[in-house]
Amino acid sequence: MSETHFGFQPVDETAKSHRVREVFDSVAPKYDLMNDVMSLGLHRAWKAYAVAVANVRPGDKVLDIAGGTGDLSRAFARKVGSAGLVVHSDINEAMLRQGRDRLIDEGLALPTLICDAETLPFATGRFDLVSVAFGLRNMTRKDKALAEMNRVLRPGGRLLVLEFSKVARPLEKAYDWYSFNVLPRLGQWIAGDGASYRYLAESIRVHPDQAELKSMMKSAGFGHVDVHNLSAGVVALHVGIKC
Ligand SMILES: C[S@@+](CC[C@H](N)C(=O)[O-])C[C@H]1O[C@@H](n2cnc3c(N)ncnc32)[C@H](O)[C@@H]1O
């Protein structure tokens, strides 16, 4: 069994997916509130930017991977209309249930599917666009997941990866202080779980930076990859085209 990381801890690959599941089982009920508080609402702007870049059209077929509580799925569903398709998917049932309930409350009944990004249950070339927001970092075999995302896209289709990335150097110290001192306390106070938010801070530090992720996407079969830094690199949007 190969070794990987759960935050800063080296763990074997099977242990990682169990630990990630525990994190999202624990935070699911307060996930949306925590996102707003810890990012001061900025996650909404990052997601709105990704949706604007995606520029999906009525009739498009979209797969939202690691869709969680459904922010991107909801935005895409409004754009593709009744002729299109948005599949809201995630490996974690608790997160998916939160999302599905929220979408239904807002009048959107989307196909909702529990699935692992590393083995997608879809035919080759099925989608015009695949998105994964703040999910890739948690996956065990990121290269395998990226190859699967590539496989299910049609030629010319695009993958959007919105993820925490490498912050600009002048902000590093302040960002580290916030991540390791404030975030776990907020997590403890709001979600009753400081450890999961410490994992969040650690997982960002061991995630590939902008250049490395771009090269991983190219190796997975994306002929062209653009990188958009957001908030000085706190987050990056990678857009890959399946050529
Ligand atoms: C931080 S949440 C992001 C949720 C949502 N996309 C958003 O931006 O608010 C990360 C999600 O990745 C999911 N995830 C982790 N590993 C996964 C995998 N191998 N396949 C699919 N989803 C995965 C988790 O269950 C969790 O819901």
The ligand as an ORCA input file, in Angstrom:
! r2SCAN-3c Opt
* xyz 0 1
  C     -14.372     21.324      0.939
  S     -15.680     20.350      0.286
  C     -16.134     21.238     -1.169
  C     -17.613     21.249     -1.424
  C     -18.084     22.172     -2.537
  N     -17.521     21.808     -3.818
  C     -17.759     23.613     -2.241
  O     -16.936     24.185     -2.956
  O     -18.305     24.170     -1.295
  C     -14.752     19.000     -0.357
  C     -15.609     17.840     -0.813
  O     -14.764     16.898     -1.488
  C     -15.376     15.633     -1.317
  N     -14.442     14.570     -1.692
  C     -13.310     14.195     -1.062
  N     -12.735     13.155     -1.694
  C     -13.516     12.879     -2.774
  C     -13.448     11.917     -3.825
  N     -12.444     11.029     -3.895
  N     -14.417     11.920     -4.760
  C     -15.433     12.809     -4.708
  N     -15.552     13.742     -3.724
  C     -14.600     13.790     -2.779
  C     -15.746     15.650      0.166
  O     -16.646     14.637      0.501
  C     -16.280     17.065      0.325
  O     -17.669     17.135      0.193
*
